[in-house]
């Protein structure tokens, strides 16, 4: 489908889904965003749903301003994927050992490494500028009083919620590695701090929603936020890259006889800010639950822990600010999922997948998410499918 346009106070709201399918809370959030004085455009992806602070699945283009809540608290959260030389014929009959080895290599939940991972010891890690990256930490940490040793030990860890590590097969039975994570707790602390700063600024006092407080250009608060924001986005990218190298290390050891090789990593943020130009204007484009889908650019759109995921190429749709969905999108809250589904439902919906099947991940059950194939159908003018993947191992936080 193409987009449906509904009126907004300052700009129209372009939705790549049926407006009737969007819950009222999310629609009101979008209407609120459209009242911001600095806004120049608002595109809404088919995985849209209500989010804390701002709508998940929204792409907000503003001139001279950025809303930290519209980035989200997991700054730089995103996806990475790598195609391997392995095929289905290389896989063992029992996948439980493989999942266990992945869980040993990559801490999940609130876990962290006992000692920081040394990128120099990781096979093929392109970590140029690592010293410079940590050299900027003191300025960042001054705002949140976050311990550097903790930030270093959390680098290369998964986190919880919908973060995951998967091994998948494409339709040609080739094995792919895929993972989803972000800037861990350091990103959250930075986000919470700056959202609090923004809400106290005088120019934000008359907004319809205090969560939409913005920083404006040429102010020290904007400069401080953008500095910390870009550092956290870089942290998130490093975090995924290190996890992918750790995952490849597991695969090398477990499939030693097959001598696996790995193609170039595909990586994309889906909670972030970018400086982009549209209709002759330099804009700050905020994607919360959306990926950049410029013409020919690779992206990753995952489903849930029991459904398909997609590797895509962007079509460069300017009306969507070169964007696409970041996944299937939730159709119910985590608490609602826990009330509605049982562990038996989880077992049924993840049949054939080596993964946790207990109450601790019940809120991630596939039934809590929208139909990923329908979401993909709704954005045919945003991306083209390169590969369709289905997981056989899934590690959740």
Phi and psi in degrees as a GROMACS rama.xvg file:
@    title "Ramachandran Plot"
@    xaxis  label "Phi"
@    yaxis  label "Psi"
@TYPE xy
-93.2071  -171.204  UNK-2
-86.7493  159.401  UNK-3
-108.853  134.815  UNK-4
-108.7  128.603  UNK-5
-121.325  153.076  UNK-6
-66.0853  146.148  UNK-7
-135.318  161.259  UNK-8
-61.8889  -46.8857  UNK-9
-106.108  -33.7793  UNK-10
-140.718  153.644  UNK-11
-69.7359  154.768  UNK-12
-101.773  114.804  UNK-13
-95.5738  118.785  UNK-14
-113.725  128.71  UNK-15
-93.2528  47.3139  UNK-16
-165.4  169.804  UNK-17
-72.844  121.005  UNK-18
-54.4575  -30.0676  UNK-19
-67.6851  -19.0779  UNK-20
-87.4059  -6.83548  UNK-21
-93.3848  127.824  UNK-22
-62.7594  150.633  UNK-23
-59.3166  -36.6939  UNK-24
-60.377  -41.004  UNK-25
-69.4543  -40.264  UNK-26
-61.3265  -39.6789  UNK-27
-66.9389  -38.94  UNK-28
-58.3775  -42.5932  UNK-29
-66.2818  -40.9602  UNK-30
-61.3366  -38.8833  UNK-31
-64.0685  -43.2969  UNK-32
-59.2114  -39.125  UNK-33
-69.2958  -5.70149  UNK-34
-92.0443  -10.1815  UNK-35
-63.8219  132.848  UNK-36
-60.894  -25.8355  UNK-37
-92.7392  -4.40142  UNK-38
-74.8398  140.094  UNK-39
-120.373  -9.12514  UNK-40
-178.931  152.212  UNK-41
-144.683  115.939  UNK-42
-116.131  140.308  UNK-43
-123.925  123.9  UNK-44
-82.8118  160.876  UNK-45
-68.2233  -11.8065  UNK-46
-93.9146  18.0674  UNK-47
-57.5571  139.998  UNK-48
-161.298  163.899  UNK-49
-57.6434  138.231  UNK-50
-136.118  160.762  UNK-51
-69.8539  121.969  UNK-52
86.9278  -53.9927  UNK-53
-149.719  162.416  UNK-54
-69.5849  133.044  UNK-55
-74.6343  135.451  UNK-56
91.5364  19.952  UNK-57
-111.873  143.019  UNK-58
-119.892  113.677  UNK-59
-114.478  119.522  UNK-60
-106.237  119.237  UNK-61
-127.349  154.311  UNK-62
-107.313  117.736  UNK-63
73.4584  19.3051  UNK-64
-156.901  156.121  UNK-65
-146.258  141.025  UNK-66
-104.041  110.238  UNK-67
-62.5762  -31.6195  UNK-68
-69.9166  -22.5654  UNK-69
-81.0186  -6.22518  UNK-70
-88.6547  -36.7215  UNK-71
99.9671  169.961  UNK-72
-86.5874  -15.9531  UNK-73
-99.1916  76.3067  UNK-74
-59.4742  131.072  UNK-75
78.7036  6.42817  UNK-76
-55.302  141.846  UNK-77
-174.755  -161.322  UNK-78
-128.008  153.344  UNK-79
-137.161  147.807  UNK-80
-148.454  146.483  UNK-81
-139.791  131.14  UNK-82
-87.2221  137.68  UNK-83
-111.079  172.507  UNK-84
-84.4582  -6.03401  UNK-85
-72.8152  155.737  UNK-86
-129.411  175.259  UNK-87
-57.3796  -30.5854  UNK-88
-66.4154  -19.4314  UNK-89
-85.1488  -10.0766  UNK-90
-80.1361  143.354  UNK-91
-75.2654  161.496  UNK-92
-68.5844  -35.68  UNK-93
-104.407  115.456  UNK-94
-94.1747  -1.09596  UNK-95
-64.7643  -37.5351  UNK-96
-63.3706  -40.4085  UNK-97
-61.975  -46.6598  UNK-98
-61.3463  -41.6262  UNK-99
-61.4531  -42.24  UNK-100
-65.226  -37.8912  UNK-101
-65.1766  -43.7863  UNK-102
-64.954  -30.3843  UNK-103
-72.0419  -34.2156  UNK-104
-81.377  -32.0322  UNK-105
-122.788  107.943  UNK-106
-58.9538  141.465  UNK-107
-118.796  171.211  UNK-108
61.5155  -130.94  UNK-109
-89.2761  6.19515  UNK-110
-67.9864  157.506  UNK-111
-144.94  167.902  UNK-112
-71.4306  147.393  UNK-113
-62.9901  -38.9503  UNK-114
-132.387  150.95  UNK-115
-57.4036  142.869  UNK-116
-70.467  131.701  UNK-117
-91.111  107.854  UNK-118
-57.5755  -27.7714  UNK-119
-65.3535  -18.3357  UNK-120
-97.0751  2.23604  UNK-121
-94.9416  132.518  UNK-122
-61.5842  119.763  UNK-123
72.9261  16.6368  UNK-124
-78.2336  124.099  UNK-125
-95.6693  84.9664  UNK-126
-113.148  38.615  UNK-127
-58.3776  141.468  UNK-128
83.3297  13.0812  UNK-129
-61.2864  -44.4716  UNK-130
-63.415  -40.0045  UNK-131
-63.9648  -35.9568  UNK-132
-61.637  -52.1074  UNK-133
-70.4814  -23.6559  UNK-134
-64.6672  -23.4749  UNK-135
-88.1319  -0.455696  UNK-136
-65.4519  -38.5021  UNK-137
-58.633  -39.6792  UNK-138
-66.5977  -37.3033  UNK-139
-69.2447  -48.6998  UNK-140
-66.2732  -23.4333  UNK-141
-58.2325  -31.4365  UNK-142
-76.7515  -35.9105  UNK-143
-115.577  -4.07283  UNK-144
55.3543  41.4916  UNK-145
-90.5925  135.966  UNK-146
-74.6285  129.735  UNK-147
-63.5566  -39.5346  UNK-148
-61.8553  -34.1949  UNK-149
-70.0293  -42.4593  UNK-150
-61.2146  -38.3399  UNK-151
-68.2823  -40.8013  UNK-152
-71.6171  -24.3659  UNK-153
-83.9479  -11.9711  UNK-154
-66.9166  123.239  UNK-155
89.852  29.9775  UNK-156
-127.966  157.812  UNK-157
-85.2172  -45.6361  UNK-158
89.2089  -164.909  UNK-159
-127.517  -157.648  UNK-160
66.834  -129  UNK-161
-91.1965  9.39532  UNK-162
-69.0062  145.335  UNK-163
-159.991  160.107  UNK-164
-122.064  130.859  UNK-165
-132.322  151.378  UNK-166
-115.537  129.236  UNK-167
-130.306  163.19  UNK-168
-116.146  137.934  UNK-169
-90.2611  -175.002  UNK-170
-73.5372  -8.05936  UNK-171
-101.586  11.0562  UNK-172
66.3379  24.9849  UNK-173
-86.9509  144.316  UNK-174
-87.0204  132.88  UNK-175
-118.77  150.353  UNK-176
-108.866  137.093  UNK-177
-146.007  142.235  UNK-178
-148.86  160.405  UNK-179
-137.932  118.874  UNK-180
-165.914  179.858  UNK-181
-142.066  -137.453  UNK-182
-95.1622  13.7826  UNK-183
54.9332  -154.482  UNK-184
-73.0814  -26.4281  UNK-185
-63.3849  -39.4346  UNK-186
-64.5538  -40.6285  UNK-187
-64.3081  -44.1335  UNK-188
-64.128  -40.4636  UNK-189
-63.4217  -44.161  UNK-190
-62.1187  -49.0275  UNK-191
-59.0418  -41.3389  UNK-192
-61.9271  -49.9666  UNK-193
-71.7407  -32.905  UNK-194
-61.0778  -42.2815  UNK-195
-62.7036  -39.573  UNK-196
-63.7434  -46.4882  UNK-197
-60.9644  -39.5655  UNK-198
-66.492  -18.2658  UNK-199
-93.1697  -8.29544  UNK-200
-73.3378  143.057  UNK-201
-62.3312  -35.3449  UNK-202
-71.066  -8.94436  UNK-203
-99.2621  0.162629  UNK-204
-72.8013  -22.0452  UNK-205
-99.5294  10.3757  UNK-206
-71.081  152.375  UNK-207
-69.3259  -21.4977  UNK-208
-142.418  119.053  UNK-209
-62.6299  -23.2318  UNK-210
-66.9706  -16.2885  UNK-211
-93.747  17.878  UNK-212
-56.682  138.305  UNK-213
-121.291  161.774  UNK-214
-101.576  144.208  UNK-215
-114.751  154.83  UNK-216
-59.6112  154.572  UNK-217
63.3885  33.741  UNK-218
-126.566  151.537  UNK-219
-63.604  -30.9748  UNK-220
-67.0651  -40.0522  UNK-221
-65.4248  -44.0697  UNK-222
-60.9271  -42.7296  UNK-223
-65.6885  -42.6238  UNK-224
-64.8563  -46.9593  UNK-225
-64.0718  -35.9276  UNK-226
-62.2854  -47.882  UNK-227
-69.3924  -38.3733  UNK-228
-59.0528  -50.7495  UNK-229
-68.2602  -31.9934  UNK-230
-64.1652  -45.0511  UNK-231
-66.3193  -37.3132  UNK-232
-63.2751  -37.6678  UNK-233
-68.4961  -40.2504  UNK-234
-56.555  -46.6482  UNK-235
-61.6872  -41.6961  UNK-236
-65.138  -43.3633  UNK-237
-61.3269  -42.5597  UNK-238
-57.2612  -47.2345  UNK-239
-66.5963  -40.5552  UNK-240
-62.9905  -41.7794  UNK-241
-66.5041  -43.7957  UNK-242
-59.3103  -40.175  UNK-243
-64.5553  -39.4875  UNK-244
-66.5828  -37.8946  UNK-245
-63.3611  -40.6786  UNK-246
-65.933  -42.6909  UNK-247
-61.4879  -35.3779  UNK-248
-62.3494  -40.5311  UNK-249
-61.3235  -45.5968  UNK-250
-63.3904  -40.2841  UNK-251
-59.5053  -43.2387  UNK-252
-71.8266  -42.6983  UNK-253
-76.5362  -21.9985  UNK-254
-123.137  43.5704  UNK-255
-56.2437  -42.4988  UNK-256
-64.6433  -32.1177  UNK-257
-79.9164  -11.5227  UNK-258
47.3389  63.2236  UNK-259
-64.7658  146.617  UNK-260
-119.713  163.84  UNK-261
-133.036  134.51  UNK-262
-79.8547  176.418  UNK-263
-62.1739  144.579  UNK-264
-75.0121  135.652  UNK-265
-97.4662  128.707  UNK-266
-139.231  137.562  UNK-267
-150.669  135.12  UNK-268
-74.9982  155.933  UNK-269
-137.966  9.6603  UNK-270
-133.995  92.6535  UNK-271
-166.699  175.075  UNK-272
-122.069  139.906  UNK-273
-135.912  148.319  UNK-274
-90.179  116.453  UNK-275
-138.011  161.469  UNK-276
-118.607  127.3  UNK-277
-138.326  135.105  UNK-278
49.6282  42.0846  UNK-279
76.8331  8.09379  UNK-280
-116.439  138.305  UNK-281
-83.3137  117.532  UNK-282
-122.035  155.423  UNK-283
-99.3696  112.988  UNK-284
-102.538  118.653  UNK-285
-101.712  123.177  UNK-286
-113.295  115.951  UNK-287
-115.416  104.701  UNK-288
74.3107  42.2552  UNK-289
-154.947  149.054  UNK-290
-108.86  157.486  UNK-291
-75.5736  134.565  UNK-292
-133.492  52.9606  UNK-293
-63.9501  161.467  UNK-294
-54.8899  119.581  UNK-295
81.3481  -2.61087  UNK-296
-81.1508  134.423  UNK-297
-76.2758  145.676  UNK-298
-146.082  171.489  UNK-299
-131.929  128.057  UNK-300
-125.733  99.5748  UNK-301
-83.1246  157.565  UNK-302
-92.7144  -119.359  UNK-303
-127.336  -170.972  UNK-304
-75.0137  6.56014  UNK-305
-139.021  9.47532  UNK-306
-125.95  -178.14  UNK-307
-74.9862  159.215  UNK-308
-130.504  164.471  UNK-309
-133.616  136.238  UNK-310
-95.352  129.789  UNK-311
-131.484  165.423  UNK-312
-121.291  135.439  UNK-313
-70.8409  151.972  UNK-314
-104.376  -0.957823  UNK-315
66.7099  43.9956  UNK-316
-77.2506  109.67  UNK-317
-66.0007  -30.6965  UNK-318
-63.6457  -27.0316  UNK-319
-98.4403  11.9456  UNK-320
53.2666  45.2555  UNK-321
52.9815  50.0327  UNK-322
-130.695  166.308  UNK-323
-152.903  173.437  UNK-324
-67.3069  159.376  UNK-325
-101.308  -1.40414  UNK-326
171.286  -159.281  UNK-327
-76.3364  -37.0537  UNK-328
86.7305  138.583  UNK-329
-71.7835  144.298  UNK-330
-109.348  -3.25524  UNK-331
-154.199  157.547  UNK-332
-70.2709  167.223  UNK-333
-63.0975  -42.5877  UNK-334
-64.7315  -39.6295  UNK-335
-63.8908  -39.0456  UNK-336
-63.6616  -40.6017  UNK-337
-66.4879  -32.8894  UNK-338
-74.7577  -35.4709  UNK-339
-84.0161  -38.4214  UNK-340
-106.056  159.803  UNK-341
-116.629  168.253  UNK-342
-60.5469  -34.672  UNK-343
-62.5204  -39.2692  UNK-344
-60.7403  -42.0437  UNK-345
-62.2604  -44.0414  UNK-346
-59.764  -41.0938  UNK-347
-68.8888  -42.9815  UNK-348
-77.06  -14.1049  UNK-349
-114.062  23.0623  UNK-350
-58.8614  133.733  UNK-351
89.0796  -2.49741  UNK-352
-111.568  128.978  UNK-353
-80.8165  105.574  UNK-354
-160.933  172.958  UNK-355
-64.5791  140.242  UNK-356
-135.78  58.4063  UNK-357
-132.839  174.126  UNK-358
-64.1936  -21.1267  UNK-359
-66.9775  -18.6404  UNK-360
-120.51  17.0659  UNK-361
-61.5744  -30.7846  UNK-362
-70.4401  -9.98062  UNK-363
-101.954  10.2992  UNK-364
-57.241  141.2  UNK-365
-52.6739  -33.5287  UNK-366
-65.2688  -13.9401  UNK-367
-82.8058  -5.90605  UNK-368
-111.698  159.145  UNK-369
-70.2129  164.877  UNK-370
-71.584  113.068  UNK-371
-63.1457  -33.5651  UNK-372
-68.9692  -35.7528  UNK-373
-68.2678  -40.0036  UNK-374
-59.5333  -42.0455  UNK-375
-66.2541  -38.0274  UNK-376
-62.8786  -35.4814  UNK-377
-74.4837  -11.8432  UNK-378
-122.458  36.0005  UNK-379
-64.121  -22.7004  UNK-380
-91.6864  5.72565  UNK-381
-109.613  -35.6742  UNK-382
-144.599  158.923  UNK-383
-115.882  144.408  UNK-384
-80.0298  130.121  UNK-385
-98.2768  -41.4631  UNK-386
-152.932  142.165  UNK-387
-107.607  125.266  UNK-388
-113.488  151.237  UNK-389
-136.325  124.621  UNK-390
-72.5603  149.725  UNK-391
-120.611  -17.1484  UNK-392
-131.437  134.665  UNK-393
-137.738  122.519  UNK-394
-107.607  120.888  UNK-395
-107.415  156.48  UNK-396
